[in-house]
Amino acid sequence: MNKKILFPLAAILIATPFSARSQGLKLSTTALSFNGSSGNISSQPITITVTSSRPVTIRSVSFSNSAFFFPPFSLPVTLPNGQSFTGPVSARPQGTAQTGKLTIGSDAGTYTISLSETGTIKPAVSHSVSLTWKAPSTNSDGIDSYQVNRAVSGSTQYSVVGTTTAASTAFTDTSVSSGKTYVYAVRSVDDTGKASTASNTVTLAIP
């Protein structure tokens, strides 16, 4: 006589519990690469999708390198099951190539995205002009100070960019701009504040 063995339904349910279903977040990518070769900020989207059967709360978003960033938004934020959120990750080029990591913390776990920025920017170059001159051979005892005047090449409008004492016949102009050409002249000033006629001029181009 053949006997049939029947497995209880309860045993089957325990063997395949509902918790075995996928629960958490799915990211649209695990790595983002940027190339802001123009030196400008560039952005790429990422999409976060809730794959669980319940809502997921995102509690933290952090970057290991400040060259990468998100637009400001408030946390925590709860996404219903099946819902997606898309936002831009941005990269700001630096003097050297950059790498980093975006970490997303949620009640369903921690997720990371690797980040890289291969574009670089040239550091700002500062320029200065150093001027020297000789004291007048006559009436130098009446000199109280010197006045350094500057005009943009092609202009007759001079402005005073610095002064020195009578004992100093040198001046450094740190307010010049790249790509411009300047014309300099020096005047001596007596103790009454009267300025002499201008010296000969010197023209200098700033790289």
C-alpha positions as CSV (number, residue, x, y, z in Angstrom):
1,M,0.0,0.0,0.0
2,N,1.5,3.4,-1.0
3,K,1.4,6.2,1.4
4,K,1.4,9.9,0.4
5,I,3.4,12.4,2.6
6,L,1.8,15.8,2.7
7,F,3.9,18.8,3.7
8,P,2.0,21.3,5.9
9,L,1.3,24.6,4.3
10,A,2.8,26.4,7.3
11,A,6.2,24.7,6.7
12,I,6.2,26.0,3.1
13,L,5.5,29.5,4.2
14,I,8.3,29.5,6.7
15,A,10.7,28.2,4.1
16,T,10.0,31.1,1.8
17,P,9.2,34.1,4.0
18,F,8.1,37.4,2.6
19,S,11.2,39.1,4.0
20,A,13.2,37.3,1.3
21,R,11.9,39.8,-1.2
22,S,14.3,42.6,-2.3
23,Q,14.2,45.4,0.2
24,G,16.2,48.7,-0.1
25,L,17.4,51.2,-2.7
26,K,18.7,50.8,-6.2
27,L,21.1,53.4,-7.6
28,S,21.3,54.2,-11.3
29,T,25.1,53.9,-11.2
30,T,27.9,53.1,-8.9
31,A,30.4,55.5,-10.4
32,L,30.4,58.9,-12.0
33,S,33.2,60.5,-14.0
34,F,33.5,64.2,-14.8
35,N,35.7,66.1,-17.1
36,G,35.3,69.8,-16.6
37,S,38.1,70.6,-19.0
38,S,36.8,74.2,-19.5
39,G,37.3,74.8,-15.8
40,N,33.5,75.1,-15.2
41,I,31.3,73.1,-12.9
42,S,29.7,70.1,-14.6
43,S,26.8,67.9,-13.4
44,Q,25.4,64.4,-13.9
45,P,22.1,62.9,-12.7
46,I,21.7,59.9,-10.4
47,T,18.4,58.2,-9.8
48,I,17.6,56.5,-6.5
49,T,14.7,54.0,-6.7
50,V,13.0,52.3,-3.8
51,T,12.9,48.6,-4.5
52,S,11.4,47.4,-1.3
53,S,7.8,46.8,-0.4
54,R,7.9,49.5,2.2
55,P,9.0,53.2,2.2
56,V,12.7,54.0,2.7
57,T,14.0,57.0,4.6
58,I,17.2,58.6,3.4
59,R,18.9,60.0,6.5
60,S,22.3,61.3,5.2
61,V,24.1,62.2,2.1
62,S,27.8,63.0,2.4
63,F,30.8,63.6,0.1
64,S,34.4,62.6,1.0
65,N,35.7,65.4,-1.2
66,S,34.3,69.0,-1.2
67,A,35.0,69.2,-5.0
68,F,31.8,67.2,-5.4
69,F,28.4,68.3,-4.2
70,F,24.6,68.1,-4.3
71,P,22.2,71.1,-4.4
72,P,21.0,71.8,-0.9
73,F,18.0,69.8,0.3
74,S,16.4,68.8,3.6
75,L,17.0,65.5,5.3
76,P,15.6,63.1,6.3
77,V,13.4,62.3,3.3
78,T,11.1,59.3,3.0
79,L,10.4,57.7,-0.4
80,P,7.3,55.5,-0.9
81,N,7.9,52.0,-2.2
82,G,8.4,52.0,-6.0
83,Q,9.2,55.7,-6.1
84,S,12.3,57.2,-7.7
85,F,14.2,60.4,-7.0
86,T,16.6,62.0,-9.5
87,G,19.1,64.7,-8.6
88,P,22.3,66.1,-10.0
89,V,25.7,65.4,-8.6
90,S,28.2,68.2,-9.5
91,A,31.9,68.5,-9.7
92,R,34.1,71.6,-9.4
93,P,37.5,71.3,-11.2
94,Q,40.5,71.9,-9.0
95,G,44.2,72.4,-9.7
96,T,44.7,68.6,-9.9
97,A,42.5,65.7,-10.8
98,Q,40.1,64.7,-7.9
99,T,38.5,61.5,-6.6
100,G,35.9,61.0,-4.0
101,K,32.9,59.1,-2.8
102,L,29.2,59.8,-2.3
103,T,27.7,58.0,0.6
104,I,23.9,57.7,1.0
105,G,22.7,56.5,4.4
106,S,19.2,55.1,4.8
107,D,17.2,52.8,7.1
108,A,17.6,50.2,4.3
109,G,21.4,50.4,4.4
110,T,24.4,52.4,3.2
111,Y,25.1,53.0,-0.5
112,T,28.2,54.5,-2.2
113,I,29.0,56.0,-5.6
114,S,32.6,56.5,-6.7
115,L,33.4,59.9,-8.1
116,S,36.2,61.3,-10.2
117,E,37.0,64.6,-11.9
118,T,39.8,64.6,-14.5
119,G,39.4,68.2,-15.6
120,T,41.7,70.8,-13.9
121,I,41.9,74.5,-13.8
122,K,45.0,76.7,-14.0
123,P,45.7,78.5,-10.7
124,A,45.3,82.2,-10.8
125,V,48.6,84.0,-11.5
126,S,49.3,87.2,-9.8
127,H,51.5,89.9,-11.3
128,S,53.2,92.9,-10.0
129,V,55.4,95.8,-11.3
130,S,58.5,96.9,-9.5
131,L,59.6,100.5,-10.2
132,T,62.8,102.3,-9.2
133,W,63.9,105.9,-9.9
134,K,66.7,108.3,-9.1
135,A,66.1,111.3,-6.8
136,P,66.3,114.7,-8.6
137,S,69.9,116.0,-8.7
138,T,68.6,119.5,-7.9
139,N,66.5,120.6,-4.9
140,S,66.2,117.1,-3.5
141,D,66.2,118.6,0.0
142,G,62.7,120.0,-0.5
143,I,61.2,116.6,-1.4
144,D,58.8,115.2,1.1
145,S,57.5,112.2,-0.8
146,Y,57.1,110.6,-4.2
147,Q,53.9,110.0,-6.1
148,V,53.6,107.1,-8.5
149,N,51.1,107.7,-11.3
150,R,49.7,105.1,-13.7
151,A,47.6,105.1,-16.8
152,V,46.3,102.4,-19.1
153,S,48.2,102.5,-22.4
154,G,46.4,104.7,-24.9
155,S,44.8,106.8,-22.2
156,T,45.9,110.2,-20.8
157,Q,44.1,109.7,-17.6
158,Y,46.6,109.0,-14.8
159,S,45.8,108.0,-11.3
160,V,47.9,107.8,-8.2
161,V,48.6,104.1,-7.4
162,G,51.0,104.7,-4.6
163,T,53.3,107.0,-2.6
164,T,56.7,106.6,-1.0
165,T,58.7,108.6,1.5
166,A,61.5,110.9,0.3
167,A,64.0,108.3,1.4
168,S,62.5,105.6,-0.8
169,T,62.9,105.6,-4.6
170,A,61.2,102.2,-5.2
171,F,57.6,101.1,-5.4
172,T,55.8,97.8,-6.2
173,D,52.4,98.0,-7.9
174,T,50.4,94.8,-7.1
175,S,47.1,96.0,-8.6
176,V,47.9,95.2,-12.2
177,S,45.8,92.9,-14.4
178,S,46.8,90.3,-16.9
179,G,46.7,91.3,-20.5
180,K,46.9,95.0,-19.9
181,T,49.6,97.5,-20.7
182,Y,50.4,100.4,-18.3
183,V,52.3,103.6,-18.5
184,Y,54.0,104.9,-15.3
185,A,55.4,108.3,-14.3
186,V,56.7,109.6,-10.9
187,R,56.4,113.0,-9.4
188,S,58.1,114.4,-6.4
189,V,56.0,116.2,-3.7
190,D,57.3,119.0,-1.4
191,D,56.3,119.6,2.2
192,T,53.5,121.9,1.1
193,G,51.9,119.1,-1.0
194,K,52.9,120.6,-4.4
195,A,53.8,118.0,-7.0
196,S,56.5,118.4,-9.5
197,T,56.2,117.8,-13.2
198,A,56.1,114.2,-14.2
199,S,59.2,112.2,-14.8
200,N,59.8,110.4,-18.1
201,T,57.3,107.5,-18.6
202,V,57.9,103.8,-18.7
203,T,55.5,101.4,-20.5
204,L,55.0,97.8,-19.3
205,A,52.9,95.0,-20.6
206,I,51.5,92.5,-18.2
207,P,51.4,88.9,-19.5
